[in-house]
Amino acid sequence: MSQTRSGDTVFTKSTRSGANGHCVEIARGSDAVTVRDSKNPVSVLRFSHESWRALIAAIRADRLG
């Protein structure tokens, strides 16, 4: 995992991400999970922990297509 810092927030991206800068980064906070695109780090999505778990479960179960 590689990490970048934005203020007090530490964003992490997978080691599977290439060096081309096309990455999704996440930051786990005490009250939410924040997601951003490395090409546009100013725009973020914030998920409650419950919503994040539900999203990951839906992705793993292939229920989004």
C-alpha positions as CSV (number, residue, x, y, z in Angstrom):
1,M,0.0,0.0,0.0
2,S,1.2,3.5,-0.7
3,Q,0.0,6.5,1.3
4,T,-0.5,10.2,0.7
5,R,-1.5,12.8,3.2
6,S,-4.1,15.6,2.8
7,G,-4.1,17.7,6.0
8,D,-4.7,15.2,8.8
9,T,-6.2,12.6,6.5
10,V,-4.0,9.7,5.2
11,F,-5.2,8.2,1.9
12,T,-4.1,4.7,0.9
13,K,-4.0,3.1,-2.5
14,S,-3.4,-0.5,-3.4
15,T,0.0,-1.7,-4.4
16,R,-1.7,-3.1,-7.5
17,S,-2.3,0.5,-8.7
18,G,0.1,1.5,-11.5
19,A,2.3,4.5,-11.6
20,N,0.0,6.2,-14.1
21,G,-2.0,8.1,-11.5
22,H,-5.3,6.5,-12.3
23,C,-6.1,5.3,-8.8
24,V,-8.9,5.2,-6.3
25,E,-7.6,6.1,-2.8
26,I,-9.3,5.6,0.5
27,A,-8.9,7.1,4.0
28,R,-10.4,5.3,7.0
29,G,-11.5,7.8,9.7
30,S,-13.2,7.2,13.1
31,D,-16.6,8.3,11.7
32,A,-16.4,7.7,7.9
33,V,-14.5,6.3,5.0
34,T,-13.4,8.9,2.4
35,V,-12.8,7.9,-1.2
36,R,-11.2,10.0,-3.9
37,D,-9.7,9.7,-7.4
38,S,-6.0,10.4,-7.5
39,K,-6.5,12.5,-10.7
40,N,-8.9,14.8,-8.9
41,P,-8.1,14.7,-5.2
42,V,-10.2,17.7,-4.3
43,S,-13.5,15.9,-4.9
44,V,-14.3,13.1,-2.4
45,L,-17.1,10.8,-1.4
46,R,-17.7,10.0,2.2
47,F,-19.4,6.9,3.4
48,S,-20.4,5.9,6.9
49,H,-18.7,2.7,8.0
50,E,-22.0,0.8,7.7
51,S,-22.5,2.1,4.1
52,W,-18.9,1.3,3.2
53,R,-19.3,-2.3,4.4
54,A,-22.5,-2.6,2.4
55,L,-20.8,-1.3,-0.7
56,I,-17.9,-3.7,-0.4
57,A,-20.3,-6.6,0.2
58,A,-22.3,-5.7,-2.9
59,I,-19.1,-5.5,-5.0
60,R,-17.8,-8.8,-3.8
61,A,-21.2,-10.4,-4.5
62,D,-21.3,-8.8,-8.0
63,R,-24.7,-7.1,-7.2
64,L,-23.9,-3.8,-8.8
65,G,-24.1,-4.7,-12.5
